[in-house]
Amino acid sequence: MAEPPARRRAPGMSTEQRRAMIVAAALPLVAEYGAAVTTAQIARAAGIGEATIFRAFKDKEEVLAACTAEAMNPSHVLRELASISLDQPLAGRLTEAAEAMRAHLTRMGAVAGALHASGHRRERTPAAGPTAAQPTGARRTAARPTGSRTSDNAHDGPDRPADSRETSMRATRDALAELVEPDRQALRLPPERVASIFLGMLFTQLHFGAEGADVDPVEFVDVLLHGTLNQPGSGT
């Protein structure tokens, strides 16, 4: 009787893959518990032994730093912005962009807020984590569906730490300006200015929004494009 073929072991994870898997499991816990989260909790969420965490990270502080870097990493939202089809009307494009940006900023705020509330203090530059933005010429383009445009701002995979918060903001503004560009002739302001106002309104709403003042993305975009007057221009 022939012996059954030997089972082939699945290829093991690289250190980078293992770190990414641990961070993905840890992020919701960090957003909930802040620095009080334990490595045992993270290990259970990741489905691994606690010792595996310390084969990928030096200590829990390094895990928290990697989680902070990942939460602030705009490459995910840049890929989402780059995947929005230009075939739909401007209001639809900006509504999708507002939803993507709000999800990104909410996750970033949840992680940073939980760490701050739990008394955690970190260095200005996280010790680990994928890049937030890359300089021109060093970016890789993510896959995009039919009807979307190519953006140099989105990429996949870790490369280098963010150059600066300003670089990340500029990349985000440029990605938004690309969404507005097809309607340049219909607008009173250039796409870059519209993108800057979009970001300013969104950040202000999320950071200073009072109770009951939450605006859904459709209403947000409507006010951005048409203002609050019944007939734009009638109040002047």
N, C-alpha and C positions, 0 to 999 in steps of 0.2 A: 504494500500500500504506500502510495507516494506521500511524503511528508508535506504538510501545509507550508506554503511559502513563509519565510521569516517576515515578521512585521517590521516595517520600516519606521523608525522614530521620526516624528515631525521635527523639522529644523527648529532649533532653539532660538529664542529671541536675542537680538543684539542688546547691548546695554542701553542704547538710545530707545529702542522699542519698549524695553522693560520700563524705563523711566517714564515714557509717554503713557503707558498703560497704568502705571501707578498714579500719575498725576491726574489722569482722567477719572479714576476711581476716587481720588482724594478731594477733587474740587468741590463736589456737592457737600462733603463733610466739612471742609474748611469754611464754606459759605454758611453752614449751620452752626458749627461749634467754634470757629476761629482757631486760635492757637491751642485751645483746650482739646482739640481732636487728638486721639492717641494713634500710634502706629499700629496697634492691634485692631482698631476700628478700620483703618485704611486697608490693612491686610485682608480683613474679612470682606470688605467691599470689593477688593480686587480679586478675591478668590485665590490668594497666595499665602504662603507662610510669612510670618512677621520678619523672619531673617532675610527673606528675599528683598525686602525694602532696603536693608542695610548693605546689600550687595550692589544696589544701584545708587544709593544716596549715602552720604557720610553720616548724616543724622537727621532728626526730624526737622531741624531748622532749614536744612537744605531742601527737604520736601516742601516746606512752606514757601521758600523762596521760588522754587520751580512752579508751584501753584499760582503764586502772585504773578510771575512772568507770563504764564499761560493765560491767566484771566485778562491781563492787559494786552496780550498779543493781538493786534488788529488784523493779522493775516487771514483769519477766518472770516471776518466781516468783509474784508476786501474781496475775498473770493465770492461771497454772496452778492456784493454789489456788482462785480464783474459778470455775474451770471444772469442779471436782470435783462430781459429782452428789450431792445430799443424799438421793437415793432408795436408795442402798446403805447397808449397816450402818455403824455408827460406826467399827469396826475397819478396814473397807475404805477409808473416807474418810481416816482418819489414816495408813494405809499409803501411799496415794497422796501425801498431803501430805509424809510423811517422805521419799519418793523424790524429790519435787520439791525439797524443801529441801536434801537432801544433794547433789543435782546442782548447785544454785546455790552452796552453800558450798564444794564441792570446786573448782568453777571459780574462785571468788573467791580461795580459798587458793592455787591453782596459780599464778595470775597474780601475786598479792602475794608469794608465796614465791620465785618465779623472779626477780622484780625485786629483792627484798631480797638474794638469794644472789649476784646479779651486781653488787651494790654500788650499786644505784640508790636515790636518796633523792628523795622528792617533797614538794611542799607538802601541807599538811593537806587543802586543798580542791582537787580536780582542776580544771584550767582548762577542760576541755571534757567533753562527754558528756551524755546524757540524764538526766532527773531520777530520783532514787531514790524520792522520795515527795513528795506535794503536800499543802498545808494543806487543811482541810475547805472544800468549796465550789469548789475549783479543779481537781477531778479529773474525768477522763473515763472512762466505763465501757467496758471491752473487750467484744467479742462473746462470748457464752456459749452452750454447747449446751443443748438442752432438758433440764430437770431440774436445772440448776444455779441457784444464787442470784445475785442482783445484789450486787456489792461495790463500794463507793466507793473501795477501795484500789487497784484495778487500772486502768491506763490505757494508751493506746498513743500513742507519739510523744514527742519531746523537748519539754519545757516549761521547766523551771528546775532549777538545782542542788538537791541534797538540803538540807533545812533543817538536819538533824542526824542523827547515827547513832541517837539516841533516837527521832526521828520515824519512821525506817525500821523500827526494831524494834517500835514501837507498831503501825504499819500491819500488819506481819507477824503480830503476836500477835492483832490484831483479826480478821484474815482466818482464822486458825486457830480462834479462838473461834466464828466463824460456822459453821465445820464441826461444831463440838461442840454448838452451841446446840439442835438438835432433840432431843438426848438429855439435856437439862438435868435432867429429873425422875429419871432413872435414875442420876445421879452424886452422889457425896458432896461434890464440890467444884463451884463455879461454872465455867462454860466458860472464863472469862477466866483462872482459876487453872490449869485443865487445860492451856490453851494456853501459859502461862508455864512450867509444868513440862516440857511437851513440848519447848519451845525449849531450856530449860536442860539437859535430858538429851541432846538432840541435839548441842548445841554442845560439851558436855563429852566426849561419845563421840568426836566428830570431832577435837577439839583435843588430848585427852589419851589417846585410845585406845591401849592397849598392843598389841604384836604378838600376834595370835591372839585379841584381844578384840573384833574387829569383829562387829557385830550387824546382821543383815539387818533391813529395815524391818518385816517381819511379826513377828519376835521382839521388836523394839524396841517396837512398839505393844502387843503382848501383855503385856509387862512393865509398860508405862505403865498399862494398863487393869486388869490383874489381879494385878500384883505377882509375887513369886517363890515365894510359899507354895503348897503343893498345894491348901490350902483357905484362901483369904484370911480372916484373922481368927483362925486357929488358933494363931498364934504369940504371941498376947497373953495 
